[in-house]
């Protein structure tokens, strides 16, 4: 729903209050709707991303959000981002000119919370988005009426995760965790198009984190997809803070 890597150019400001309220807002460049293709619906708007110096920047987006940390161990907040992605018909897609004078506004928002205390770490997140003028985006991508490859007008997803931090193996901390996620990258499409049921799924993740150091972790997890079993996977990773 929200790409794990998404780079835009922009500027903003941030601040905090004595009571534990952190806030931020700003403006950025926007994704490029002309990059949407017939194979993009399974990943929402991910294929519309651009990378930093490659942005077209004919349209700008705006964001604002907050986090509240006034209660011990608890952090919660929300964020919203919105911007036109049509790039005035000057995007990098093959038929970008078809998006001139189109308001393909992308709006994304999320609510999140995390409780981290007493050896437990609990996390929850809900994210959703809308995309306007998808008929024009479909036409630019040569997606015909009746197709289930259509750009999504609405998409959403959520997850909850629980982890336990109280296990030790000698000097090393071991943290098992479980995550339950549900998403639909093509929840609603324009009239005359259809949705692909494979773009909705429920995923259960069973994992363990092995901390070699408070700032260095090895992770192993198993992912079980309810609808798309071919995506079931075993993943090994390493992370560090610096």
Backbone bond lengths (Angstrom), bond angles and torsions (degrees), N, CA, C in turn:
res aa  C-N    CA-C-N  psi(-1)  N-CA   C-N-CA  omega(-1)  CA-C   N-CA-C  phi
1 X - - - 1.462 - - 1.523 109.75 -
2 X 1.330 116.74 -49.26 1.466 122.28 172.37 1.526 106.66 -111.99
3 X 1.326 119.77 113.03 1.472 121.02 -177.70 1.525 111.68 -55.30
4 X 1.325 116.08 138.79 1.462 119.58 -179.65 1.522 111.69 -68.24
5 X 1.331 117.61 -24.89 1.465 121.79 172.36 1.522 108.19 -124.35
6 X 1.312 115.91 122.82 1.466 121.35 -177.60 1.529 106.59 -156.62
7 X 1.315 117.36 108.99 1.461 121.42 -173.29 1.528 110.64 -114.32
8 X 1.310 116.06 123.29 1.459 122.82 173.80 1.524 108.50 -128.01
9 X 1.317 116.57 163.73 1.463 122.26 176.14 1.523 108.18 -102.46
10 X 1.315 117.17 134.78 1.455 119.24 -179.04 1.508 111.86 -174.05
11 X 1.310 115.18 -169.89 1.460 120.91 176.19 1.522 108.32 -150.47
12 X 1.317 115.57 158.92 1.451 119.41 -178.52 1.509 111.06 -165.14
13 X 1.306 115.29 -173.18 1.459 120.94 178.39 1.522 108.18 -138.23
14 X 1.322 115.32 158.81 1.459 121.15 179.51 1.516 108.71 -145.71
15 X 1.314 115.74 154.92 1.451 120.55 179.60 1.514 110.43 -158.72
16 X 1.314 116.01 177.55 1.457 120.95 179.32 1.515 109.63 -150.44
17 X 1.321 115.40 158.86 1.455 121.54 177.83 1.522 109.29 -111.95
18 X 1.303 116.10 164.43 1.460 120.87 -179.91 1.525 111.00 -62.00
19 X 1.322 117.37 -31.12 1.461 121.05 -176.52 1.513 115.64 -77.70
20 X 1.348 118.89 -0.45 1.452 120.53 176.87 1.510 114.84 102.15
21 X 1.331 117.76 14.95 1.461 121.07 178.40 1.524 109.66 -98.10
22 X 1.322 117.23 118.69 1.457 123.15 174.53 1.523 108.64 -103.83
23 X 1.323 117.68 139.45 1.460 120.89 -177.87 1.526 109.74 -139.71
24 X 1.332 115.15 156.33 1.460 119.94 -179.31 1.521 108.98 -157.59
25 X 1.328 115.76 154.30 1.466 122.08 179.05 1.519 108.09 -161.38
26 X 1.328 115.80 159.75 1.451 118.75 179.12 1.513 112.78 174.88
27 X 1.321 115.36 -168.58 1.460 121.86 -179.68 1.525 109.42 -133.28
28 X 1.331 116.83 147.75 1.460 121.68 -179.74 1.525 109.60 -142.31
29 X 1.317 115.64 168.53 1.456 120.42 166.85 1.532 108.24 -68.75
30 X 1.331 117.42 174.09 1.461 120.40 -175.20 1.530 111.27 -126.48
31 X 1.340 116.79 161.77 1.469 120.00 173.52 1.523 111.54 -61.86
32 X 1.321 115.75 174.26 1.465 122.88 -174.78 1.531 109.18 -117.81
33 X 1.341 116.95 106.07 1.465 121.41 -176.76 1.523 112.55 -63.27
34 X 1.332 117.85 -24.11 1.468 119.74 -178.76 1.526 112.14 -69.75
35 X 1.335 117.87 -11.69 1.459 121.50 178.42 1.528 112.19 -86.34
36 X 1.333 116.98 -5.64 1.462 119.80 177.22 1.524 109.10 -67.66
37 X 1.336 116.69 134.80 1.464 121.60 -179.17 1.525 110.05 -128.68
38 X 1.317 116.06 177.27 1.463 121.22 -178.75 1.524 112.65 -65.23
39 X 1.317 118.14 -14.92 1.468 120.91 179.86 1.523 112.44 -103.04
40 X 1.335 117.53 11.18 1.460 121.08 -171.57 1.521 114.61 -90.30
41 X 1.339 118.57 -22.37 1.462 120.95 -169.17 1.524 112.99 -60.17
42 X 1.324 117.98 -30.34 1.462 120.61 -177.57 1.518 112.61 -66.96
43 X 1.323 117.65 -16.92 1.466 121.43 -179.92 1.528 112.04 -119.31
44 X 1.341 117.38 23.64 1.456 120.14 178.10 1.516 111.85 63.74
45 X 1.327 116.62 -126.03 1.468 120.28 -179.12 1.529 112.03 -98.58
46 X 1.334 118.18 11.29 1.464 121.91 -173.99 1.521 112.92 -54.18
47 X 1.340 118.13 -42.32 1.469 120.93 -176.99 1.532 112.16 -68.97
48 X 1.333 117.88 -11.32 1.461 121.37 179.13 1.529 112.25 -84.22
49 X 1.327 116.95 -5.73 1.460 119.36 -177.88 1.526 111.54 -65.04
50 X 1.309 115.15 153.63 1.461 122.31 169.13 1.522 107.12 -125.98
51 X 1.315 117.14 167.14 1.457 120.19 -173.00 1.520 111.22 -117.91
52 X 1.325 114.81 99.51 1.451 120.06 170.69 1.508 115.66 50.07
53 X 1.325 117.10 -105.04 1.461 122.46 -174.10 1.523 112.87 -64.95
54 X 1.342 119.11 -13.29 1.453 121.47 -178.23 1.528 112.80 -90.29
55 X 1.320 118.04 1.96 1.465 120.36 -176.20 1.525 110.93 -64.65
56 X 1.333 115.03 148.02 1.463 120.89 176.17 1.519 110.99 -81.83
57 X 1.339 117.15 -40.60 1.468 123.90 172.42 1.522 114.21 63.73
58 X 1.333 117.99 28.88 1.460 119.42 171.44 1.524 111.57 -81.72
59 X 1.310 116.92 -16.75 1.462 122.45 175.15 1.521 108.38 -128.11
60 X 1.328 115.89 151.58 1.455 121.17 179.30 1.523 109.70 -120.34
61 X 1.332 114.95 150.09 1.451 121.53 176.68 1.518 110.60 -112.69
62 X 1.324 115.76 165.81 1.465 121.32 -176.94 1.527 108.99 -136.59
63 X 1.312 116.09 143.34 1.457 119.80 -178.94 1.519 110.67 -137.50
64 X 1.325 115.48 157.87 1.457 122.22 175.40 1.520 107.72 -157.61
65 X 1.310 115.78 150.33 1.454 118.55 179.49 1.514 111.70 -168.88
66 X 1.321 114.86 175.11 1.462 120.41 179.79 1.526 109.55 -152.49
67 X 1.320 115.20 157.77 1.461 123.46 170.14 1.520 107.90 -136.16
68 X 1.320 115.82 139.10 1.462 120.44 178.81 1.522 108.92 -115.72
69 X 1.332 116.29 125.14 1.460 121.78 -177.73 1.526 111.26 -126.67
70 X 1.320 116.69 28.39 1.460 120.88 -175.57 1.513 115.09 -76.44
71 X 1.335 118.33 -10.15 1.460 122.05 178.71 1.523 109.31 -110.50
72 X 1.327 119.32 135.47 1.468 121.88 -176.49 1.531 112.24 -55.87
73 X 1.327 116.16 127.75 1.453 121.74 176.23 1.511 115.57 80.05
74 X 1.326 118.09 -8.73 1.466 120.96 -174.72 1.528 110.93 -113.85
75 X 1.324 115.25 133.66 1.460 122.19 174.25 1.522 107.78 -133.59
76 X 1.332 116.59 128.86 1.458 119.08 176.91 1.524 109.42 -146.15
77 X 1.333 115.51 156.48 1.459 118.39 -177.56 1.514 111.81 -179.23
78 X 1.318 114.22 -166.84 1.457 120.53 -178.93 1.516 110.37 -160.50
79 X 1.322 116.22 159.80 1.461 122.63 -178.74 1.520 109.45 -145.73
80 X 1.326 116.57 147.19 1.460 121.30 173.62 1.523 109.01 -135.52
81 X 1.320 116.11 142.33 1.466 123.23 176.18 1.518 107.85 -134.74
82 X 1.346 117.80 139.57 1.459 120.68 178.08 1.522 110.29 -148.48
83 X 1.329 116.05 144.47 1.462 120.48 178.19 1.517 111.47 -176.16
84 X 1.324 116.24 152.82 1.467 122.20 176.90 1.528 108.94 -76.53
85 X 1.324 117.30 133.94 1.465 121.36 -177.98 1.529 112.99 -108.43
86 X 1.333 118.07 5.00 1.470 120.65 -176.85 1.523 112.34 -73.10
87 X 1.339 117.56 -21.69 1.469 122.79 178.90 1.533 112.17 56.32
88 X 1.337 116.53 30.29 1.469 122.13 177.29 1.529 111.97 53.41
89 X 1.329 115.96 31.62 1.462 119.74 177.95 1.512 114.73 75.81
90 X 1.335 117.91 12.18 1.463 121.28 -177.40 1.530 112.28 -115.38
91 X 1.331 116.02 26.87 1.453 120.34 178.37 1.517 112.48 -72.74
92 X 1.327 116.06 -174.62 1.462 121.19 -174.09 1.529 113.00 -96.39
93 X 1.330 118.49 -0.72 1.447 121.08 178.44 1.519 112.39 -74.14
94 X 1.338 116.85 162.26 1.464 122.12 -175.75 1.521 112.49 -59.64
95 X 1.340 117.41 -43.11 1.464 121.60 -178.61 1.519 111.36 -111.97
96 X 1.327 116.40 41.32 1.461 121.52 -177.09 1.520 112.51 -58.90
97 X 1.336 118.14 -31.95 1.465 121.46 -176.41 1.523 112.05 -59.83
98 X 1.334 117.98 -23.97 1.455 120.94 179.57 1.521 112.43 -67.82
99 X 1.324 117.12 -12.65 1.460 120.91 -178.99 1.522 112.55 -98.22
100 X 1.328 117.87 9.64 1.465 120.65 175.94 1.526 109.18 -63.02
101 X 1.326 116.24 138.09 1.468 122.93 179.16 1.528 112.91 62.59
102 X 1.321 117.42 24.41 1.463 122.92 177.69 1.529 109.00 -106.55
103 X 1.327 116.67 139.94 1.466 120.92 176.59 1.527 108.79 -104.06
104 X 1.317 116.11 78.24 1.469 121.55 179.02 1.524 108.63 -86.01
105 X 1.319 115.48 67.18 1.469 120.90 -173.52 1.521 110.85 -74.86
106 X 1.312 114.89 126.31 1.457 122.87 175.21 1.527 108.26 -102.67
107 X 1.325 116.60 126.86 1.459 121.66 177.47 1.524 108.53 -127.59
108 X 1.310 116.36 127.95 1.462 122.46 -179.19 1.524 108.48 -129.56
109 X 1.328 116.49 139.15 1.461 119.32 176.48 1.527 109.88 -144.57
110 X 1.315 115.51 157.82 1.460 119.19 178.24 1.516 110.89 -146.52
111 X 1.318 115.16 155.96 1.455 124.25 169.30 1.522 106.77 -124.50
112 X 1.314 117.52 136.62 1.455 120.22 -176.60 1.518 110.96 -144.26
113 X 1.325 115.76 153.94 1.462 121.22 178.10 1.519 109.03 -150.35
114 X 1.334 115.25 147.98 1.464 120.70 177.82 1.519 109.57 -145.50
115 X 1.326 115.10 131.66 1.464 121.58 174.98 1.523 107.74 -116.70
116 X 1.319 117.00 123.88 1.463 122.18 -174.97 1.523 108.56 -135.00
117 X 1.330 116.54 93.29 1.463 121.31 -178.80 1.524 109.19 -166.76
118 X 1.341 115.92 157.48 1.467 122.00 174.50 1.531 112.60 55.56
119 X 1.325 116.38 42.33 1.470 123.92 177.29 1.520 114.15 71.58
120 X 1.320 118.57 3.77 1.463 121.21 179.36 1.520 110.61 -116.61
121 X 1.323 114.95 142.85 1.459 121.05 174.01 1.527 107.75 -128.15
122 X 1.317 116.74 113.38 1.459 123.22 -177.63 1.521 109.18 -115.95
123 X 1.315 116.91 131.00 1.464 122.13 -176.41 1.522 109.91 -132.52
124 X 1.328 115.89 141.29 1.468 121.17 175.37 1.521 108.68 -142.17
125 X 1.328 116.49 142.43 1.465 121.02 179.13 1.521 109.88 -148.29
126 X 1.325 115.40 137.30 1.464 121.93 172.09 1.522 107.39 -125.82
127 X 1.330 117.05 131.91 1.464 121.41 179.35 1.522 109.07 -135.61
128 X 1.318 115.98 144.82 1.465 120.79 -179.75 1.519 109.08 -150.66
129 X 1.331 115.52 161.46 1.455 119.46 179.67 1.511 112.47 -156.09
130 X 1.324 114.93 163.09 1.463 122.26 175.80 1.524 108.65 -133.70
131 X 1.331 115.71 153.37 1.461 122.24 177.98 1.520 107.95 -135.96
132 X 1.328 116.97 124.07 1.465 122.10 -177.07 1.525 111.66 -90.85
133 X 1.332 114.85 163.11 1.473 122.56 176.35 1.528 112.39 51.87
134 X 1.325 116.20 43.25 1.466 118.85 -179.19 1.532 111.97 -69.39
135 X 1.344 117.48 -21.87 1.473 118.49 175.61 1.522 110.46 -59.42
136 X 1.341 116.35 -41.72 1.465 120.38 178.98 1.526 110.96 -68.17
137 X 1.324 116.70 -37.93 1.467 120.14 178.37 1.525 110.03 -65.07
138 X 1.334 116.97 -42.26 1.467 120.55 178.05 1.526 111.05 -61.44
139 X 1.331 116.36 -42.37 1.467 120.00 179.50 1.523 110.73 -63.59
140 X 1.334 116.60 -41.31 1.462 120.72 179.40 1.525 111.27 -63.22
141 X 1.345 116.38 -31.88 1.465 121.33 -179.11 1.525 112.29 -93.24
142 X 1.342 117.16 7.93 1.478 122.48 -179.75 1.527 112.00 57.68
143 X 1.339 116.00 39.20 1.464 121.95 176.16 1.523 107.95 -97.26
144 X 1.311 117.46 117.10 1.460 122.95 -172.52 1.526 111.67 -85.28
145 X 1.335 115.77 158.36 1.458 122.14 176.43 1.523 110.00 -56.06
146 X 1.329 116.01 141.46 1.455 121.47 -178.02 1.510 113.80 91.43
147 X 1.316 117.76 -14.86 1.462 121.66 -178.41 1.529 110.91 -73.47
148 X 1.340 116.26 148.36 1.463 120.43 174.18 1.532 111.52 -97.34
149 X 1.338 116.77 15.71 1.467 122.27 175.89 1.526 112.15 -95.65
150 X 1.323 117.55 8.87 1.461 122.15 -171.39 1.523 112.90 -63.80
151 X 1.331 115.03 150.51 1.462 121.17 174.32 1.526 109.19 -63.17
152 X 1.320 118.39 141.20 1.465 120.81 -177.10 1.529 112.36 -78.95
153 X 1.326 115.96 134.71 1.464 120.14 170.24 1.523 110.72 -81.16
154 X 1.331 116.42 -30.49 1.458 121.77 178.45 1.525 109.26 -140.99
155 X 1.334 116.37 146.72 1.461 122.07 176.32 1.519 108.22 -153.01
156 X 1.319 117.15 152.06 1.465 119.63 -177.94 1.523 110.61 -161.21
157 X 1.324 115.29 164.90 1.452 121.11 177.08 1.520 110.73 -170.39
158 X 1.311 115.89 163.16 1.462 120.40 179.08 1.529 109.60 -154.65
159 X 1.327 115.45 160.84 1.459 119.46 172.34 1.520 110.12 -151.63
160 X 1.315 115.10 155.87 1.463 122.44 170.51 1.523 106.67 -127.65
161 X 1.315 115.88 144.70 1.470 120.62 -177.75 1.515 109.89 -141.11
162 X 1.322 115.86 139.74 1.459 121.50 175.76 1.519 109.10 -127.98
163 X 1.325 116.36 133.14 1.453 121.71 177.94 1.519 110.63 -133.45
164 X 1.332 116.18 146.11 1.462 120.93 179.50 1.523 109.36 -113.88
165 X 1.347 116.49 128.75 1.464 121.23 -172.66 1.529 113.61 -107.79
166 X 1.343 117.31 8.47 1.462 119.74 -170.88 1.511 116.20 -92.35
167 X 1.344 118.64 7.66 1.464 120.93 -178.50 1.526 110.62 -97.16
168 X 1.335 116.10 135.62 1.457 121.37 178.63 1.529 109.78 -125.93
169 X 1.332 116.41 142.98 1.458 123.94 171.79 1.518 106.05 -124.46
170 X 1.332 115.60 93.81 1.452 119.30 -171.46 1.519 109.54 65.46
171 X 1.327 115.55 -122.95 1.462 120.46 179.45 1.524 112.83 -91.30
172 X 1.332 117.00 2.50 1.460 120.30 -173.89 1.528 111.33 -104.73
173 X 1.310 114.79 140.16 1.463 121.61 178.96 1.530 109.89 -93.42
174 X 1.331 116.64 130.90 1.460 122.70 178.04 1.522 108.40 -114.85
175 X 1.325 116.65 128.27 1.460 120.86 -175.71 1.531 110.81 -126.15
176 X 1.339 118.38 100.44 1.462 119.83 172.46 1.526 110.11 -73.98
177 X 1.339 116.31 149.81 1.464 119.25 178.61 1.528 110.24 -147.98
178 X 1.318 114.52 159.79 1.468 122.06 178.44 1.525 108.08 -137.83
179 X 1.340 115.73 134.26 1.468 120.42 179.51 1.533 109.52 -128.52
180 X 1.322 115.31 135.28 1.467 121.97 175.46 1.523 107.20 -118.80
181 X 1.329 116.39 121.07 1.466 120.87 -175.90 1.520 110.42 -128.24
182 X 1.316 115.60 148.01 1.462 122.12 177.57 1.528 107.46 -140.15
183 X 1.342 117.45 133.68 1.458 119.18 -177.96 1.519 111.30 -150.47
184 X 1.325 115.16 159.39 1.465 122.73 173.45 1.522 107.16 -146.39
185 X 1.328 117.09 108.66 1.463 121.04 -177.27 1.524 112.97 -82.63
186 X 1.331 116.79 -2.82 1.468 121.44 -178.13 1.532 108.21 -142.89
187 X 1.306 116.07 56.38 1.464 121.92 -172.80 1.529 112.61 -65.48
188 X 1.320 116.15 -36.82 1.468 121.13 -179.97 1.518 108.38 -146.12
189 X 1.339 116.49 140.79 1.465 121.68 177.81 1.521 108.86 -127.88
190 X 1.329 116.07 170.13 1.464 121.50 -178.78 1.530 110.64 -65.25
191 X 1.333 115.85 154.08 1.462 121.62 177.86 1.527 110.09 -56.22
192 X 1.329 115.81 137.04 1.458 120.68 -179.28 1.510 113.88 96.29
193 X 1.344 116.72 -9.21 1.460 121.73 177.01 1.532 108.94 -114.34
194 X 1.309 117.01 166.64 1.460 121.15 179.63 1.523 110.27 -123.61
195 X 1.330 115.58 159.72 1.463 121.00 177.05 1.525 109.73 -95.86
196 X 1.314 115.70 153.45 1.462 122.19 177.21 1.532 107.90 -98.73
197 X 1.341 119.09 116.38 1.468 120.51 -177.95 1.524 113.66 -60.26
198 X 1.327 117.83 -20.32 1.462 120.43 178.72 1.522 112.86 -71.67
199 X 1.339 117.08 -10.35 1.461 120.39 179.39 1.523 112.39 -87.51
200 X 1.326 116.60 3.99 1.464 122.10 174.29 1.521 108.32 -118.76
201 X 1.318 116.94 137.56 1.461 118.74 -178.40 1.522 110.98 -158.91
202 X 1.322 114.33 162.50 1.457 123.49 171.84 1.525 107.17 -119.50
203 X 1.323 116.39 132.67 1.468 120.87 -175.41 1.524 109.45 -127.71
204 X 1.331 115.69 128.35 1.461 121.09 173.48 1.526 108.62 -109.36
205 X 1.327 115.62 131.40 1.462 121.37 -178.50 1.522 109.52 -121.10
206 X 1.336 115.62 126.16 1.460 122.30 176.54 1.526 106.80 -113.62
207 X 1.325 116.64 125.21 1.453 117.07 -175.01 1.512 114.23 -148.80
208 X 1.314 114.35 172.51 1.454 121.68 176.57 1.525 108.67 -144.29
209 X 1.316 115.53 138.12 1.465 122.32 177.49 1.527 108.46 -112.66
210 X 1.330 116.13 129.12 1.458 122.48 -178.39 1.525 107.68 -113.91
211 X 1.334 116.36 108.52 1.461 121.25 -175.21 1.529 110.30 -89.12
212 X 1.333 116.26 108.68 1.460 121.48 174.05 1.518 110.96 -72.60
213 X 1.320 115.30 -23.50 1.454 124.96 -177.07 1.526 104.75 -160.07
214 X 1.326 119.48 155.45 1.463 118.74 177.63 1.526 114.09 -54.35
215 X 1.347 117.25 -22.12 1.464 120.66 -178.68 1.527 113.60 -110.60
216 X 1.339 118.07 5.13 1.469 121.64 -179.14 1.526 108.76 -131.95
217 X 1.336 116.70 126.06 1.460 120.07 -175.36 1.531 110.96 -135.88
218 X 1.335 116.05 140.82 1.459 123.16 168.58 1.524 107.58 -105.57
219 X 1.332 117.20 136.81 1.463 120.45 -176.93 1.521 110.94 -127.18
220 X 1.330 115.11 141.07 1.458 122.79 173.24 1.518 107.49 -131.90
221 X 1.332 117.35 129.96 1.459 119.04 176.42 1.525 111.26 -144.97
222 X 1.326 114.90 156.40 1.456 123.79 176.25 1.520 107.68 -117.57
223 X 1.330 117.43 128.20 1.456 122.11 179.70 1.523 109.95 -110.66
224 X 1.336 115.41 129.27 1.459 122.32 -179.10 1.529 108.72 -118.05
225 X 1.353 116.62 109.86 1.461 122.57 179.89 1.527 109.31 -90.77
226 X 1.320 116.81 127.75 1.459 121.28 -177.32 1.526 112.10 -73.33
227 X 1.325 117.69 -42.80 1.465 121.97 -174.17 1.529 112.87 -95.48
228 X 1.308 116.51 -37.63 1.468 121.75 -177.62 1.524 109.95 -113.40
229 X 1.339 115.73 74.79 1.455 120.52 -175.10 1.512 114.24 -59.61
230 X 1.343 117.20 -23.23 1.466 119.68 179.45 1.523 111.69 -66.73
231 X 1.339 117.09 -13.79 1.462 120.83 178.95 1.527 112.94 -91.24
232 X 1.336 118.19 -2.64 1.463 119.98 177.33 1.526 109.41 -53.23
233 X 1.333 116.00 138.99 1.465 117.79 -173.99 1.516 112.23 -151.59
234 X 1.317 114.78 158.35 1.454 123.95 169.34 1.519 107.03 -115.12
235 X 1.325 116.64 127.95 1.462 120.59 -172.67 1.523 110.67 -125.35
236 X 1.317 115.95 138.26 1.454 122.81 175.30 1.526 107.77 -124.30
237 X 1.321 116.41 133.45 1.460 119.14 -178.78 1.513 112.03 -146.51
238 X 1.310 115.47 168.39 1.457 122.82 176.49 1.518 108.30 -133.49
239 X 1.313 116.13 142.61 1.455 120.45 178.26 1.512 110.81 -138.98
240 X 1.317 115.62 151.30 1.455 119.78 177.32 1.521 110.13 -151.49
241 X 1.314 114.58 150.17 1.461 122.24 176.42 1.520 108.33 -104.38
242 X 1.345 116.25 136.61 1.462 119.35 178.60 1.519 109.38 -148.22
